[in-house]
């Protein structure tokens, strides 16, 4: 009887300590938010430098352009982007971005822009933040020192910096609403959504077709849709990836270029 009583007590304590979470049909197993974040951090690509090569297509309501692309990243520090003609390989444009400032120049029309990240975003008409961009390009978990809430979705884990989809505005001034989704097997990101309701801006990024690049699991396709006053669609296909090479980040605005 004593043994039976101990068993019953253990069952009752377990039930009392188990959170009451109503998971939707098809949702992955329940994980505490703190434990989920630890898994996501452990599963993110570990690197000091990262280099991506591939091809892409940029499309707006009025134009469409294909290109070759090379991206070099110094973790949490710099993002360097070089664009080339898809057929001849001629260099077209180059950009360099940090959390504080950004610069780029266009070899086709011999123009350039340089200044703070906010100024650059206004000029190109694309509102972005450095930390989410770093997370997307490295296919990693965006921590960014924010409070994250877990939403329970069929087929994947999702973390948001607002308590629910119906959150009343961003968590603080200037910070977008962020929802990031992760596959339940490898805990790698499959989707990011960033919203700025006040400005009417919505950014959706899908990471697709994960493959092995030098034994590193990484998406071979990145699809981006940005909707504001106009719509922008960007598709990237990653064909080559290397980690922790000794990379350089050459950037010099050529003489005779005109500022935008």
C-alpha positions as CSV (number, residue, x, y, z in Angstrom):
1,X,0.0,0.0,0.0
2,X,2.9,2.4,0.8
3,X,4.4,1.7,-2.6
4,X,1.1,2.3,-4.3
5,X,0.7,5.6,-2.4
6,X,4.1,6.8,-3.5
7,X,3.3,6.0,-7.1
8,X,0.0,7.9,-6.9
9,X,1.8,10.9,-5.3
10,X,4.4,10.9,-8.1
11,X,1.6,10.8,-10.8
12,X,-0.3,13.7,-9.1
13,X,2.9,15.8,-8.8
14,X,3.8,15.2,-12.4
15,X,0.3,16.2,-13.6
16,X,0.4,19.2,-11.4
17,X,3.7,20.4,-12.8
18,X,2.9,19.7,-16.4
19,X,1.8,22.9,-18.3
20,X,-1.6,22.8,-19.7
21,X,-1.0,23.5,-23.4
22,X,-3.6,22.8,-26.0
23,X,-1.5,21.8,-29.0
24,X,-3.2,22.1,-32.4
25,X,-3.4,18.9,-34.5
26,X,-0.2,18.1,-36.2
27,X,2.0,20.3,-33.9
28,X,5.4,18.9,-32.9
29,X,6.0,17.8,-29.3
30,X,5.7,20.4,-26.6
31,X,9.1,21.9,-25.5
32,X,9.5,24.7,-23.0
33,X,10.3,28.0,-24.7
34,X,13.7,28.2,-22.8
35,X,14.6,24.7,-23.9
36,X,13.5,25.4,-27.5
37,X,15.7,28.4,-27.7
38,X,18.7,26.4,-26.4
39,X,18.0,23.8,-29.1
40,X,17.8,26.5,-31.8
41,X,21.0,28.1,-30.7
42,X,22.8,24.8,-30.6
43,X,21.5,23.9,-34.1
44,X,22.4,27.2,-35.7
45,X,25.4,27.2,-38.0
46,X,28.6,27.9,-36.0
47,X,31.0,30.1,-37.9
48,X,33.3,33.1,-37.7
49,X,33.2,33.8,-41.4
50,X,30.7,32.6,-44.0
51,X,30.8,32.8,-47.8
52,X,27.9,32.1,-50.1
53,X,27.9,31.9,-53.9
54,X,24.9,31.5,-56.2
55,X,22.5,33.2,-58.5
56,X,19.4,35.2,-58.1
57,X,16.5,37.2,-59.6
58,X,15.2,40.5,-58.4
59,X,11.7,41.6,-59.5
60,X,9.4,44.6,-58.9
61,X,6.2,45.7,-60.5
62,X,8.2,47.5,-63.2
63,X,11.5,45.6,-63.6
64,X,13.2,42.2,-63.5
65,X,16.9,41.5,-63.2
66,X,18.9,38.3,-62.9
67,X,22.4,38.2,-61.4
68,X,25.2,36.1,-60.0
69,X,25.9,36.8,-56.3
70,X,28.7,36.3,-53.8
71,X,28.0,37.1,-50.1
72,X,30.8,37.3,-47.5
73,X,29.9,37.5,-43.8
74,X,31.9,38.3,-40.7
75,X,29.6,37.0,-37.9
76,X,27.6,39.8,-36.2
77,X,29.9,42.4,-37.8
78,X,29.9,42.8,-41.6
79,X,27.9,41.7,-44.7
80,X,29.6,42.1,-48.1
81,X,27.7,41.6,-51.3
82,X,29.0,41.5,-54.9
83,X,26.7,41.2,-57.9
84,X,27.7,40.2,-61.4
85,X,26.1,39.7,-64.8
86,X,24.6,36.2,-65.0
87,X,26.0,35.4,-68.5
88,X,29.3,37.3,-68.9
89,X,30.2,37.5,-65.2
90,X,31.0,41.2,-65.4
91,X,30.9,42.9,-62.0
92,X,27.8,45.1,-61.7
93,X,27.5,46.3,-58.1
94,X,29.0,45.9,-54.6
95,X,27.7,46.7,-51.1
96,X,29.1,46.6,-47.6
97,X,26.8,46.7,-44.5
98,X,27.3,46.8,-40.8
99,X,24.9,47.5,-37.9
100,X,25.7,51.2,-38.0
101,X,26.3,52.1,-41.7
102,X,26.1,50.9,-45.3
103,X,27.5,51.7,-48.7
104,X,27.1,50.5,-52.2
105,X,28.1,51.5,-55.7
106,X,26.6,50.6,-59.1
107,X,29.1,50.1,-61.9
108,X,26.4,50.4,-64.6
109,X,25.3,53.9,-63.9
110,X,28.5,55.0,-62.0
111,X,26.6,56.0,-58.9
112,X,27.1,55.3,-55.2
113,X,25.5,55.8,-51.8
114,X,27.0,55.8,-48.3
115,X,25.7,56.7,-44.9
116,X,23.8,55.2,-41.9
117,X,21.8,52.1,-42.3
118,X,18.6,54.0,-41.9
119,X,19.6,56.5,-44.7
120,X,20.6,53.6,-47.0
121,X,17.2,51.9,-46.4
122,X,15.3,55.1,-47.2
123,X,17.3,55.5,-50.5
124,X,16.8,52.0,-51.8
125,X,13.2,51.8,-50.5
126,X,13.8,48.7,-48.4
127,X,13.5,48.8,-44.6
128,X,15.8,46.3,-43.0
129,X,17.6,45.6,-39.7
130,X,21.1,44.2,-39.4
131,X,20.4,41.4,-37.0
132,X,17.5,39.8,-38.9
133,X,19.5,40.1,-42.1
134,X,22.4,38.4,-40.5
135,X,20.1,35.6,-39.3
136,X,18.5,35.1,-42.6
137,X,21.7,35.0,-44.6
138,X,23.3,32.5,-42.2
139,X,20.0,30.5,-41.8
140,X,20.1,30.9,-38.0
141,X,18.0,31.7,-35.0
142,X,17.4,35.4,-34.5
143,X,17.9,36.0,-30.8
144,X,18.6,39.7,-30.8
145,X,18.1,40.1,-27.0
146,X,14.3,40.1,-27.3
147,X,11.6,38.4,-25.3
148,X,10.3,35.4,-27.3
149,X,6.9,33.8,-27.1
150,X,6.1,30.3,-28.4
151,X,3.2,29.9,-30.8
152,X,2.0,26.4,-31.4
153,X,1.6,25.6,-35.1
154,X,1.0,22.4,-37.1
155,X,4.2,21.0,-38.4
156,X,6.7,23.4,-37.0
157,X,7.8,25.4,-34.0
158,X,7.3,29.2,-34.0
159,X,8.7,32.0,-31.9
160,X,7.5,35.6,-31.9
161,X,8.4,38.8,-30.1
162,X,4.7,39.5,-29.6
163,X,2.5,37.2,-27.5
164,X,0.2,36.2,-30.4
165,X,-0.5,36.9,-34.1
166,X,-2.9,39.6,-32.9
167,X,-0.2,41.5,-31.0
168,X,-0.9,45.1,-30.6
169,X,2.0,46.7,-32.4
170,X,5.8,46.0,-32.2
171,X,7.3,45.3,-28.7
172,X,9.1,48.7,-28.7
173,X,9.5,51.7,-30.8
174,X,11.3,51.0,-34.1
175,X,11.3,47.2,-33.6
176,X,9.3,45.1,-36.0
177,X,7.0,42.3,-35.1
178,X,9.0,39.1,-35.8
179,X,7.8,35.6,-36.3
180,X,10.3,32.8,-37.0
181,X,9.5,29.2,-37.7
182,X,11.7,26.1,-37.4
183,X,11.5,22.5,-38.6
184,X,11.0,20.0,-35.7
185,X,13.6,17.5,-36.8
186,X,16.8,19.6,-37.2
187,X,15.6,22.8,-35.5
188,X,16.6,24.9,-38.5
189,X,14.6,27.9,-39.7
190,X,12.2,27.6,-42.5
191,X,10.4,31.0,-42.4
192,X,10.8,34.5,-41.1
193,X,8.1,37.2,-41.1
194,X,8.8,40.8,-40.1
195,X,5.9,43.3,-39.9
196,X,5.8,47.0,-39.3
197,X,2.1,47.7,-39.1
198,X,2.4,51.5,-38.6
199,X,4.3,51.8,-41.9
200,X,2.3,49.2,-43.7
201,X,5.4,47.0,-44.3
202,X,5.5,43.2,-44.5
203,X,8.5,41.0,-45.2
204,X,8.3,37.3,-45.7
205,X,11.3,35.0,-46.1
206,X,11.2,31.3,-46.9
207,X,14.2,29.0,-46.6
208,X,13.8,26.0,-48.8
209,X,15.4,22.7,-49.9
210,X,18.1,22.3,-47.3
211,X,21.2,20.5,-48.6
212,X,24.6,19.4,-47.4
213,X,27.4,21.9,-48.3
214,X,30.7,20.6,-47.0
215,X,28.8,18.6,-44.4
216,X,26.9,21.8,-43.3
217,X,23.1,21.7,-43.7
218,X,22.0,24.9,-45.4
219,X,19.0,26.0,-47.6
220,X,19.7,26.0,-51.3
221,X,16.9,28.4,-52.0
222,X,15.9,31.7,-50.2
223,X,12.7,33.4,-51.3
224,X,11.9,36.9,-50.1
225,X,8.8,39.0,-50.6
226,X,8.7,42.6,-49.4
227,X,5.4,44.5,-49.5
228,X,5.1,48.2,-48.8
229,X,3.9,50.8,-51.2
230,X,5.3,48.6,-53.9
231,X,6.1,44.8,-54.0
232,X,9.6,43.4,-54.3
233,X,10.4,39.7,-54.8
234,X,13.9,38.3,-54.5
235,X,15.0,34.7,-55.1
236,X,18.4,33.4,-54.3
237,X,19.8,30.0,-55.2
238,X,22.8,29.0,-53.1
239,X,25.3,26.8,-55.1
240,X,28.4,27.0,-52.9
241,X,29.1,27.6,-49.2
242,X,32.3,27.7,-47.2
243,X,32.9,28.4,-43.5
244,X,35.8,30.1,-41.7
245,X,37.9,31.0,-44.7
246,X,40.3,33.9,-44.2
247,X,38.0,36.4,-46.0
248,X,38.7,39.9,-47.2
249,X,36.0,42.5,-47.6
250,X,37.4,44.9,-50.3
251,X,35.3,48.0,-50.8
252,X,36.3,51.3,-52.4
253,X,34.0,53.6,-54.3
254,X,35.7,54.3,-57.6
255,X,36.7,57.8,-58.6
256,X,34.2,59.8,-60.7
257,X,31.1,58.1,-59.3
258,X,28.1,60.3,-58.5
259,X,26.3,60.2,-55.2
260,X,22.7,59.3,-55.1
